Amino acid sequence: MLLKPYISPENRHKVFTSLFAAAQIAFVLGMVLSRLDWPGLDFLEGLLVGFSLVGNLAYLVYTRKMRRGS
């Protein structure tokens, strides 16, 4: 992570928590768009679901790292 030396551990926790919240919201929006089935929104739907996957994985890796104490 390029910004790691510039962010304090407390702020890093806030950033990852905000990322997790944004990923959850993106997942819900992506699922709503998929249920509406409006033409032309397939790209946005995929973008939201992809962001949610990456955001959730980043948060899970961060959480596991913090629980292990390293």
Biopython code that builds the backbone (N, CA, C, O; Angstrom):
import numpy as np
from Bio.PDB.StructureBuilder import StructureBuilder

atoms = [
    (1, "MET", "N", (0.849, -1.164, 0.000)),
    (1, "MET", "CA", (0.000, 0.000, 0.000)),
    (1, "MET", "C", (0.896, 1.228, 0.000)),
    (1, "MET", "O", (1.728, 1.388, 0.893)),
    (2, "LEU", "N", (0.740, 2.071, -0.963)),
    (2, "LEU", "CA", (1.622, 3.218, -1.113)),
    (2, "LEU", "C", (1.423, 4.281, -0.034)),
    (2, "LEU", "O", (2.363, 5.000, 0.303)),
    (3, "LEU", "N", (0.223, 4.387, 0.505)),
    (3, "LEU", "CA", (-0.055, 5.416, 1.502)),
    (3, "LEU", "C", (0.185, 4.955, 2.928)),
    (3, "LEU", "O", (0.017, 5.739, 3.863)),
    (4, "LYS", "N", (0.571, 3.709, 3.115)),
    (4, "LYS", "CA", (0.696, 3.139, 4.456)),
    (4, "LYS", "C", (1.612, 3.944, 5.379)),
    (4, "LYS", "O", (1.252, 4.135, 6.541)),
    (5, "PRO", "N", (2.773, 4.427, 4.932)),
    (5, "PRO", "CA", (3.623, 5.171, 5.862)),
    (5, "PRO", "C", (3.035, 6.519, 6.283)),
    (5, "PRO", "O", (3.448, 7.079, 7.298)),
    (6, "TYR", "N", (2.086, 7.042, 5.523)),
    (6, "TYR", "CA", (1.562, 8.366, 5.795)),
    (6, "TYR", "C", (0.279, 8.349, 6.624)),
    (6, "TYR", "O", (-0.179, 9.408, 7.052)),
    (7, "ILE", "N", (-0.313, 7.179, 6.861)),
    (7, "ILE", "CA", (-1.567, 7.075, 7.591)),
    (7, "ILE", "C", (-1.298, 6.413, 8.939)),
    (7, "ILE", "O", (-0.648, 5.370, 9.015)),
    (8, "SER", "N", (-1.810, 7.038, 10.003)),
    (8, "SER", "CA", (-1.635, 6.448, 11.335)),
    (8, "SER", "C", (-2.520, 5.206, 11.459)),
    (8, "SER", "O", (-3.490, 5.068, 10.713)),
    (9, "PRO", "N", (-2.205, 4.308, 12.382)),
    (9, "PRO", "CA", (-3.023, 3.089, 12.539)),
    (9, "PRO", "C", (-4.493, 3.379, 12.849)),
    (9, "PRO", "O", (-5.372, 2.650, 12.391)),
    (10, "GLU", "N", (-4.768, 4.432, 13.618)),
    (10, "GLU", "CA", (-6.154, 4.774, 13.926)),
    (10, "GLU", "C", (-6.891, 5.222, 12.666)),
    (10, "GLU", "O", (-8.030, 4.821, 12.425)),
    (11, "ASN", "N", (-6.230, 6.055, 11.869)),
    (11, "ASN", "CA", (-6.853, 6.516, 10.628)),
    (11, "ASN", "C", (-6.967, 5.388, 9.613)),
    (11, "ASN", "O", (-7.914, 5.362, 8.827)),
    (12, "ARG", "N", (-6.018, 4.458, 9.616)),
    (12, "ARG", "CA", (-6.085, 3.320, 8.706)),
    (12, "ARG", "C", (-7.302, 2.463, 9.017)),
    (12, "ARG", "O", (-7.967, 1.963, 8.110)),
    (13, "HIS", "N", (-7.590, 2.295, 10.305)),
    (13, "HIS", "CA", (-8.784, 1.546, 10.706)),
    (13, "HIS", "C", (-10.050, 2.260, 10.220)),
    (13, "HIS", "O", (-10.987, 1.609, 9.757)),
    (14, "LYS", "N", (-10.085, 3.581, 10.323)),
    (14, "LYS", "CA", (-11.233, 4.342, 9.849)),
    (14, "LYS", "C", (-11.389, 4.225, 8.332)),
    (14, "LYS", "O", (-12.506, 4.121, 7.826)),
    (15, "VAL", "N", (-10.276, 4.240, 7.616)),
    (15, "VAL", "CA", (-10.322, 4.125, 6.156)),
    (15, "VAL", "C", (-10.865, 2.761, 5.746)),
    (15, "VAL", "O", (-11.715, 2.673, 4.860)),
    (16, "PHE", "N", (-10.382, 1.700, 6.383)),
    (16, "PHE", "CA", (-10.857, 0.363, 6.029)),
    (16, "PHE", "C", (-12.310, 0.152, 6.442)),
    (16, "PHE", "O", (-13.051, -0.547, 5.751)),
    (17, "THR", "N", (-12.726, 0.744, 7.554)),
    (17, "THR", "CA", (-14.121, 0.642, 7.956)),
    (17, "THR", "C", (-15.014, 1.388, 6.965)),
    (17, "THR", "O", (-16.091, 0.904, 6.617)),
    (18, "SER", "N", (-14.577, 2.551, 6.512)),
    (18, "SER", "CA", (-15.340, 3.299, 5.507)),
    (18, "SER", "C", (-15.376, 2.552, 4.186)),
    (18, "SER", "O", (-16.401, 2.547, 3.505)),
    (19, "LEU", "N", (-14.271, 1.923, 3.814)),
    (19, "LEU", "CA", (-14.229, 1.127, 2.592)),
    (19, "LEU", "C", (-15.203, -0.042, 2.675)),
    (19, "LEU", "O", (-15.889, -0.358, 1.702)),
    (20, "PHE", "N", (-15.261, -0.683, 3.842)),
    (20, "PHE", "CA", (-16.177, -1.790, 4.041)),
    (20, "PHE", "C", (-17.629, -1.324, 3.917)),
    (20, "PHE", "O", (-18.446, -1.997, 3.289)),
    (21, "ALA", "N", (-17.949, -0.186, 4.509)),
    (21, "ALA", "CA", (-19.313, 0.340, 4.422)),
    (21, "ALA", "C", (-19.670, 0.688, 2.981)),
    (21, "ALA", "O", (-20.773, 0.387, 2.524)),
    (22, "ALA", "N", (-18.748, 1.318, 2.267)),
    (22, "ALA", "CA", (-19.000, 1.668, 0.868)),
    (22, "ALA", "C", (-19.161, 0.410, 0.012)),
    (22, "ALA", "O", (-19.973, 0.387, -0.914)),
    (23, "ALA", "N", (-18.394, -0.627, 0.319)),
    (23, "ALA", "CA", (-18.498, -1.883, -0.426)),
    (23, "ALA", "C", (-19.843, -2.553, -0.193)),
    (23, "ALA", "O", (-20.425, -3.121, -1.117)),
    (24, "GLN", "N", (-20.337, -2.490, 1.033)),
    (24, "GLN", "CA", (-21.648, -3.065, 1.327)),
    (24, "GLN", "C", (-22.759, -2.318, 0.591)),
    (24, "GLN", "O", (-23.675, -2.938, 0.050)),
    (25, "ILE", "N", (-22.677, -1.001, 0.572)),
    (25, "ILE", "CA", (-23.670, -0.192, -0.138)),
    (25, "ILE", "C", (-23.589, -0.460, -1.634)),
    (25, "ILE", "O", (-24.622, -0.554, -2.299)),
    (26, "ALA", "N", (-22.382, -0.584, -2.175)),
    (26, "ALA", "CA", (-22.219, -0.870, -3.601)),
    (26, "ALA", "C", (-22.811, -2.226, -3.953)),
    (26, "ALA", "O", (-23.405, -2.384, -5.020)),
    (27, "PHE", "N", (-22.658, -3.200, -3.075)),
    (27, "PHE", "CA", (-23.229, -4.519, -3.331)),
    (27, "PHE", "C", (-24.753, -4.457, -3.393)),
    (27, "PHE", "O", (-25.369, -5.043, -4.282)),
    (28, "VAL", "N", (-25.351, -3.747, -2.450)),
    (28, "VAL", "CA", (-26.810, -3.622, -2.436)),
    (28, "VAL", "C", (-27.292, -2.892, -3.684)),
    (28, "VAL", "O", (-28.274, -3.305, -4.301)),
    (29, "LEU", "N", (-26.615, -1.813, -4.061)),
    (29, "LEU", "CA", (-27.005, -1.082, -5.269)),
    (29, "LEU", "C", (-26.847, -1.943, -6.517)),
    (29, "LEU", "O", (-27.684, -1.890, -7.418)),
    (30, "GLY", "N", (-25.792, -2.725, -6.574)),
    (30, "GLY", "CA", (-25.597, -3.614, -7.714)),
    (30, "GLY", "C", (-26.687, -4.662, -7.812)),
    (30, "GLY", "O", (-27.149, -4.981, -8.907)),
    (31, "MET", "N", (-27.101, -5.197, -6.676)),
    (31, "MET", "CA", (-28.181, -6.188, -6.685)),
    (31, "MET", "C", (-29.517, -5.557, -7.061)),
    (31, "MET", "O", (-30.321, -6.174, -7.760)),
    (32, "VAL", "N", (-29.757, -4.336, -6.603)),
    (32, "VAL", "CA", (-31.002, -3.637, -6.971)),
    (32, "VAL", "C", (-31.024, -3.373, -8.467)),
    (32, "VAL", "O", (-32.051, -3.566, -9.117)),
    (33, "LEU", "N", (-29.899, -2.934, -9.015)),
    (33, "LEU", "CA", (-29.839, -2.686, -10.462)),
    (33, "LEU", "C", (-30.018, -3.967, -11.259)),
    (33, "LEU", "O", (-30.611, -3.948, -12.338)),
    (34, "SER", "N", (-29.516, -5.071, -10.745)),
    (34, "SER", "CA", (-29.683, -6.329, -11.468)),
    (34, "SER", "C", (-31.142, -6.778, -11.450)),
    (34, "SER", "O", (-31.610, -7.393, -12.409)),
    (35, "ARG", "N", (-31.855, -6.482, -10.384)),
    (35, "ARG", "CA", (-33.271, -6.857, -10.306)),
    (35, "ARG", "C", (-34.140, -5.946, -11.167)),
    (35, "ARG", "O", (-35.171, -6.386, -11.677)),
    (36, "LEU", "N", (-33.745, -4.687, -11.338)),
    (36, "LEU", "CA", (-34.529, -3.765, -12.160)),
    (36, "LEU", "C", (-34.409, -4.095, -13.644)),
    (36, "LEU", "O", (-35.345, -3.875, -14.413)),
    (37, "ASP", "N", (-33.256, -4.622, -14.041)),
    (37, "ASP", "CA", (-33.004, -5.055, -15.413)),
    (37, "ASP", "C", (-33.262, -3.951, -16.439)),
    (37, "ASP", "O", (-33.931, -4.165, -17.450)),
    (38, "TRP", "N", (-32.717, -2.768, -16.155)),
    (38, "TRP", "CA", (-32.806, -1.672, -17.097)),
    (38, "TRP", "C", (-31.728, -1.843, -18.165)),
    (38, "TRP", "O", (-30.592, -2.187, -17.840)),
    (39, "PRO", "N", (-32.061, -1.613, -19.417)),
    (39, "PRO", "CA", (-31.047, -1.774, -20.476)),
    (39, "PRO", "C", (-29.955, -0.705, -20.356)),
    (39, "PRO", "O", (-30.231, 0.452, -20.040)),
    (40, "GLY", "N", (-28.732, -1.112, -20.612)),
    (40, "GLY", "CA", (-27.608, -0.185, -20.604)),
    (40, "GLY", "C", (-26.924, -0.011, -19.268)),
    (40, "GLY", "O", (-25.933, 0.715, -19.191)),
    (41, "LEU", "N", (-27.405, -0.641, -18.214)),
    (41, "LEU", "CA", (-26.791, -0.477, -16.905)),
    (41, "LEU", "C", (-25.965, -1.682, -16.488)),
    (41, "LEU", "O", (-25.590, -1.806, -15.322)),
    (42, "ASP", "N", (-25.678, -2.572, -17.431)),
    (42, "ASP", "CA", (-24.897, -3.762, -17.109)),
    (42, "ASP", "C", (-23.483, -3.408, -16.647)),
    (42, "ASP", "O", (-22.951, -4.026, -15.725)),
    (43, "PHE", "N", (-22.881, -2.410, -17.295)),
    (43, "PHE", "CA", (-21.524, -2.008, -16.908)),
    (43, "PHE", "C", (-21.506, -1.454, -15.490)),
    (43, "PHE", "O", (-20.643, -1.821, -14.693)),
    (44, "LEU", "N", (-22.446, -0.576, -15.170)),
    (44, "LEU", "CA", (-22.504, 0.007, -13.829)),
    (44, "LEU", "C", (-22.770, -1.064, -12.778)),
    (44, "LEU", "O", (-22.193, -1.040, -11.691)),
    (45, "GLU", "N", (-23.631, -1.983, -13.110)),
    (45, "GLU", "CA", (-23.928, -3.099, -12.209)),
    (45, "GLU", "C", (-22.666, -3.925, -11.927)),
    (45, "GLU", "O", (-22.379, -4.255, -10.776)),
    (46, "GLY", "N", (-21.928, -4.250, -12.971)),
    (46, "GLY", "CA", (-20.687, -5.006, -12.809)),
    (46, "GLY", "C", (-19.629, -4.225, -12.055)),
    (46, "GLY", "O", (-18.876, -4.794, -11.264)),
    (47, "LEU", "N", (-19.570, -2.918, -12.297)),
    (47, "LEU", "CA", (-18.615, -2.067, -11.600)),
    (47, "LEU", "C", (-18.907, -2.047, -10.098)),
    (47, "LEU", "O", (-17.990, -2.144, -9.282)),
    (48, "LEU", "N", (-20.174, -1.924, -9.742)),
    (48, "LEU", "CA", (-20.543, -1.898, -8.328)),
    (48, "LEU", "C", (-20.267, -3.234, -7.642)),
    (48, "LEU", "O", (-19.754, -3.262, -6.523)),
    (49, "VAL", "N", (-20.599, -4.328, -8.296)),
    (49, "VAL", "CA", (-20.358, -5.642, -7.710)),
    (49, "VAL", "C", (-18.856, -5.904, -7.600)),
    (49, "VAL", "O", (-18.399, -6.458, -6.600)),
    (50, "GLY", "N", (-18.090, -5.515, -8.607)),
    (50, "GLY", "CA", (-16.637, -5.680, -8.558)),
    (50, "GLY", "C", (-16.004, -4.871, -7.445)),
    (50, "GLY", "O", (-15.116, -5.357, -6.745)),
    (51, "PHE", "N", (-16.464, -3.625, -7.276)),
    (51, "PHE", "CA", (-15.954, -2.798, -6.182)),
    (51, "PHE", "C", (-16.292, -3.420, -4.840)),
    (51, "PHE", "O", (-15.479, -3.403, -3.916)),
    (52, "SER", "N", (-17.499, -3.970, -4.737)),
    (52, "SER", "CA", (-17.878, -4.577, -3.461)),
    (52, "SER", "C", (-17.015, -5.802, -3.156)),
    (52, "SER", "O", (-16.647, -6.025, -2.003)),
    (53, "LEU", "N", (-16.691, -6.592, -4.171)),
    (53, "LEU", "CA", (-15.825, -7.756, -3.951)),
    (53, "LEU", "C", (-14.444, -7.337, -3.470)),
    (53, "LEU", "O", (-13.918, -7.898, -2.508)),
    (54, "VAL", "N", (-13.861, -6.356, -4.137)),
    (54, "VAL", "CA", (-12.513, -5.902, -3.769)),
    (54, "VAL", "C", (-12.522, -5.243, -2.393)),
    (54, "VAL", "O", (-11.628, -5.486, -1.582)),
    (55, "GLY", "N", (-13.526, -4.412, -2.128)),
    (55, "GLY", "CA", (-13.607, -3.732, -0.830)),
    (55, "GLY", "C", (-13.792, -4.700, 0.314)),
    (55, "GLY", "O", (-13.163, -4.556, 1.362)),
    (56, "ASN", "N", (-14.657, -5.691, 0.123)),
    (56, "ASN", "CA", (-14.887, -6.676, 1.182)),
    (56, "ASN", "C", (-13.655, -7.542, 1.406)),
    (56, "ASN", "O", (-13.324, -7.851, 2.551)),
    (57, "LEU", "N", (-12.973, -7.938, 0.342)),
    (57, "LEU", "CA", (-11.754, -8.737, 0.506)),
    (57, "LEU", "C", (-10.651, -7.950, 1.206)),
    (57, "LEU", "O", (-9.942, -8.488, 2.056)),
    (58, "ALA", "N", (-10.509, -6.672, 0.847)),
    (58, "ALA", "CA", (-9.490, -5.843, 1.499)),
    (58, "ALA", "C", (-9.788, -5.707, 2.987)),
    (58, "ALA", "O", (-8.877, -5.772, 3.813)),
    (59, "TYR", "N", (-11.051, -5.521, 3.330)),
    (59, "TYR", "CA", (-11.416, -5.402, 4.741)),
    (59, "TYR", "C", (-11.193, -6.712, 5.488)),
    (59, "TYR", "O", (-10.721, -6.703, 6.625)),
    (60, "LEU", "N", (-11.526, -7.832, 4.862)),
    (60, "LEU", "CA", (-11.315, -9.123, 5.517)),
    (60, "LEU", "C", (-9.836, -9.404, 5.745)),
    (60, "LEU", "O", (-9.459, -9.915, 6.799)),
    (61, "VAL", "N", (-8.997, -9.074, 4.768)),
    (61, "VAL", "CA", (-7.549, -9.274, 4.932)),
    (61, "VAL", "C", (-7.025, -8.375, 6.044)),
    (61, "VAL", "O", (-6.221, -8.806, 6.870)),
    (62, "TYR", "N", (-7.485, -7.119, 6.064)),
    (62, "TYR", "CA", (-7.053, -6.193, 7.117)),
    (62, "TYR", "C", (-7.498, -6.684, 8.492)),
    (62, "TYR", "O", (-6.714, -6.650, 9.441)),
    (63, "THR", "N", (-8.741, -7.139, 8.611)),
    (63, "THR", "CA", (-9.269, -7.620, 9.878)),
    (63, "THR", "C", (-8.501, -8.852, 10.355)),
    (63, "THR", "O", (-8.174, -8.964, 11.537)),
    (64, "ARG", "N", (-8.217, -9.766, 9.443)),
    (64, "ARG", "CA", (-7.462, -10.971, 9.819)),
    (64, "ARG", "C", (-6.055, -10.598, 10.290)),
    (64, "ARG", "O", (-5.541, -11.162, 11.256)),
    (65, "LYS", "N", (-5.447, -9.645, 9.595)),
    (65, "LYS", "CA", (-4.112, -9.220, 9.981)),
    (65, "LYS", "C", (-4.112, -8.586, 11.358)),
    (65, "LYS", "O", (-3.183, -8.798, 12.138)),
    (66, "MET", "N", (-5.142, -7.809, 11.670)),
    (66, "MET", "CA", (-5.214, -7.152, 12.979)),
    (66, "MET", "C", (-5.495, -8.173, 14.093)),
    (66, "MET", "O", (-5.000, -8.015, 15.210)),
    (67, "ARG", "N", (-6.274, -9.207, 13.804)),
    (67, "ARG", "CA", (-6.564, -10.219, 14.832)),
    (67, "ARG", "C", (-5.343, -11.071, 15.133)),
    (67, "ARG", "O", (-5.153, -11.519, 16.265)),
    (68, "ARG", "N", (-4.511, -11.297, 14.115)),
    (68, "ARG", "CA", (-3.315, -12.094, 14.320)),
    (68, "ARG", "C", (-2.244, -11.305, 15.054)),
    (68, "ARG", "O", (-1.305, -11.888, 15.595)),
    (69, "GLY", "N", (-2.377, -9.979, 15.077)),
    (69, "GLY", "CA", (-1.443, -9.150, 15.817)),
    (69, "GLY", "C", (-0.177, -8.806, 15.099)),
    (69, "GLY", "O", (0.801, -8.390, 15.720)),
    (70, "SER", "N", (-0.175, -8.975, 13.758)),
    (70, "SER", "CA", (1.065, -8.628, 13.054)),
    (70, "SER", "C", (0.897, -7.388, 12.240)),
    (70, "SER", "O", (1.840, -6.949, 11.581)),
]
sb = StructureBuilder()
sb.init_structure("model")
sb.init_model(0)
sb.init_chain("A")
sb.init_seg("    ")
for serial, (resi, resn, name, xyz) in enumerate(atoms, 1):
    if name == "N":
        sb.init_residue(resn, " ", resi, " ")
    sb.init_atom(name, np.array(xyz, "f"), 0.0, 1.0, " ", f" {name:<3s}", serial, name[0])
structure = sb.get_structure()
